[in-house]
Amino acid sequence: MKLTEKQSSQASERKKEFTTVSGKNVRALYRPEDLQGFEYREKLADPGHFPFTRGIYPTMYRGRLWTMRQFSGFGTPEETNKRFKFLLSQGQTGLSVAFDLPTLMGLDSSDPLSEGEVGKCGVAVDTVEDMQILFDGIDLGEVSTSMTINAPAAVLLAMYVVVAERQGVPSVQLRGTLQNDILKEYIAQKEWIYPPEPSMRLVIDTIQYCAEQLPQFNSISISGYHIREAGSTALQELAFTLRDGIEYVEWCRERGMAVDAFAPRLSFFFNCHNDFLEEVAKFRAARRLWAHTMRDRFSASDPKSLMCRFHTQTAGCSLTAQQPFNNVIRTTIQALAAVMGGTNSLHTNSLDEALALPTEQAAQIALRTQQIIAHESGVTNSVDPLAGSYLVEAFTDEMEAGARRYFSEIDAMGGMISAIQRGFPQKEIQESAYRFQKAVEARDQVVVGVNQSVAEDEEPIHILKIGPEAEQAQRERLRQTLSRRNRDAVSQSLAALRKAAATDQNLMPFLLSAVREYATLGELCSSLREVFGSYQEPEF
């Protein structure tokens, strides 16, 4: 689309027409001149073709719907196994495991630091026996499984592989995703164990192992979700997530891995908020930016290496404890934006997200939200139906340009780890979160039911409560497991792990050996901590 000199002049004049809406500069009306120099072949091309702005597959949802993957996990492995089977019976097409806080931090349920937290925000997993119960009656050769675990990700992957072995499922058949994104922990979620460098070593070990042994498994899900939940803007979520991705690619190449040997199995995980068109533009910009980055920065040649494949979860932090049924509407808007933006997989949050873990009914409504969008809305009939919108294309261009500016800043600092050590992304997110909260308090940002249309007397809703019996049951099973195992074999496997950790060997084979002997999550993580040390965030 070429503009005349007169149109270019008009576009320049119209730069003054921006107004601030929810902290963003937005025009009242978008016209062709807002797409100065826009070329279809360069910016868009057809779906399934570089730079994949319009989707990574030619037919997208006309050929196959996104994976409906509801995040679930609470209490004991038995309780979560029941919820998994319920969701699968209701039409869910993939599993997604939420682990409790002790598991996320690499602690056993019997650890004093775990007291009061076992099974509360996810399922407790201490040994491979727990993992076996978690997937009892579920064929790992038939279902794809996402595991939201980061610092101890390599350990949980080893447990999953061993359970598959015991089911008789070859590793080449396993499909799923390991979150395994330690950089976003230092940036936003703060669930780390080791310092950045040895943590990155573990991540690269898993990427290398999966590339060689689990060819259908996504060894990492580079996550912007938690960056956004911590208070970032949509642009910051996009920029920091993709720059984390660049960091992982660089470390893999330093390991000696060919980019096209591992890049096709890299995946991403984004948040989706209420600003419908901004979110659609973010997803489209992510695909285009990643495609150019992989081709131009890393000389990737396999088309699959250029594809930004991503899971989306609707925004937990946007949901409110006040008037919780309003959250169904918020989630629907967010899920629709994710679908219109071309997500490959989707989780929809439950209406009780701000209060507790979801009840079975709330989880069912969340799943039905996806199914109604898929089968009743008609938005799946065409690929990238918003393409060509002056506003959407302008927003997509602005997202890409803004992310590139952040890339340049972080590159100048020496990369993402250096930027994290300086506190750069952390401070950017903190400032954005502060601005948003001030806007809510000043009522410049409306949150229905919180600072507008407030209900004086609200009926409480039924919520899921995890009692102390889950912790008692988990500790008792761990005690029994420890009493039955071969202590000498466990000691030898842990010693071998510590010895290997002091070298540059890939640690996955050693973790697998220890897991088969029923070494606990806490024992494995403590053994590595003896070699790697612990991380304490510096003051910025």
Beta strands, then each sheet from edge to edge (+ up, - down):
strand 1: 19-21
strand 2: 24-26
strand 3: 67-72
strand 4: 94-98
strand 5: 144-148
strand 6: 175-178
strand 7: 217-218
strand 8: 220-223
strand 9: 266-272
strand 10: 310-314
strand 11: 345-347
sheet 1: 1+ 2-
sheet 2: 7+ 6+ 5+ 4+ 3+ 11+ 10+ 9+ 8+
end
